[in-house]
């Protein structure tokens, strides 16, 4: 059993509704990865994307944070 598996096992015991919370977090991360990929494919910057969504570049940056690292796993 890997360290990650052991951590997950401990968290399941300690956190109420772990599966539901984990699934929701995973879904948000998958969505962030898809959005980042599509934005990049479209060839637009975070700032341009933010303007289209009437938000700030920093919001887009935070939502995409670490997505490139996770895509390779």
CORWO-V925635 format. One line per field, one symbol per residue. ss: DSSP state (H for helix, E for strand, - for the rest). psi: psi as a letter, one per 20 degrees, with the letter a starting at -180 (. if undefined). burial: I if it has 24 or more other ideal C-beta (glycine too) atoms within 12 Angstrom, else O. A space follows every 10 residues. Layout:
# CORWO-V925635
ss = ???
psi = ???
burial = ???
This chain:
# CORWO-V925635
ss = --HHHHHHHH HHHH---HHH HHHHHHHHHH HHHHHHHHHH HH---HHHHH HHH---HHHH HHHH--HHHH H--
psi = prhggggggg hhhhppkggg gggggggggh ggggggghgg hikqrhgggg ghjlarhhgg ghhipihhhh hi.
burial = OOOOOOOOOO OOOOOOOOOO OOOOOOOOOO OIIOIIOOIO OOOOOIOOIO OOOOOOOOOI OOIIOOIOOO OOO
